[in-house]
Amino acid sequence: MEHLALSVDIPVGSTHPTVIPLRRLVKFTQDEFRRNRFNFLMIEASTGLTFCGIALSAPDDQVKRSRNTRQARIAYDTIVRFRGNLDLTKNEDSELDAQLDQLRANLTRLGEVL
């Protein structure tokens, strides 16, 4: 039988340590890291869409339109750069695709070449 090191955690308010098998702790940490990366990309997409909305609502203010378009493009580029390294579930992939498609469409309306 294979023996792995154990992680010991003492919950707040307790004097009894909880022993967590290392394999389970690593799996939990990896899953949490993946979820956090997915959440980051979704927040980035939402932020990019917000900047697009501001830019699209300011057709007569070229400075405001340009500044917000630039920020939306940064969000788009960030998502594209980090997405390739992320193993998503089917639902997460669909959700991110929908946001990315909408962001791409708005950036194209703003004159960005993607």
N, C-alpha and C positions, 0 to 999 in steps of 0.2 A: 504494500500500500504506500502511495506517495504522500509524504508529509510536506506541507507548506507552512511557511511562517504565518503567524496569526497577528492580527492587529487588535490591540486592546483599547477600548474606549470606555471612559467613565462618564455616563450621562450626568448632566447638570442636576444637582440636588440628590445624587445617589452616591453611596460609598462602595457599591458593588460594581466592579468592572464588567463590561460586556465584551466577550471575545467574538470577533468577526473573522471568519475564514478569509484569508488573503485573496483567494480566487474570486469569491463573491464581492469583496471590496473593489477589486480591480474592474470587474464587470460593471458594477454600479457606477464607478468613476468614469469608465468609458461611455456608458449610456448617458450619464449626466452631461459629459463634455459634448457629445453629439447633439443632445437636446439644446444645450446652451448655444452651440454654433447655429443650429437651425433657427432658434429664437432671435439671435443676432441678425441673421439674414432677413427674417421677416420684419424686424424693426427697421432695418435699413431700407427695405422695399417700401414700407409705410412712410418713412421719412422722405424718400425720393418722390413718392406720389404726392406728398404734401407740398414739396417744393415745386413740383410740376403744376399743381393746382394754383399755387400763388403766381407762378410765371404765366400761366394761361389766363389768369384773371387780370393781368396787367398789360394789355396789348399796347397801351399808349405810354407806358413807362419803360423804356428800353433798358435802363440801368437795372431796375428791379427784375425785369424779365430775364435779362442775361445772367444776373447774379444767381437767381433761383434755378435757372436751367443748368448752370454750371454745377450747383450743389446736387441737383437731381442726377446729373450725369456721373458725379463722383459716387453716389449711392449705387447706381446701376453697375458701374465698373467694379465696385467692391463686391457686389453680389456675384457677378460673373467670375471674378478672380477666386473667390473662396468656395464657390459652389462645387467646383470640380473635385475638391478634396473631401467631400462630405457624403457619407453613405446615408441616404434618406429612406424613410419608409415610403410606400406608394402614396399614402395620404399627404405626407409632408411634401413629397415631390410635386404632387398635383397642386397643392396650396401655394407653394413657392412659384411654380410655373405660371399660375394665374396672376399672381402679383407682378411677376417679371414681365409677362405679356402686356399687362396694363401699363407698366412703367415704360416699356419699350415703345408702345403706341403713343403715349403722351410725349415722350422725348422726340419721337419722329414728328409729331405735330408742331413741336417747338423748333424744328429745323435741325435736330441732331442727326448725324449720319452714324448708324450703329453697325 
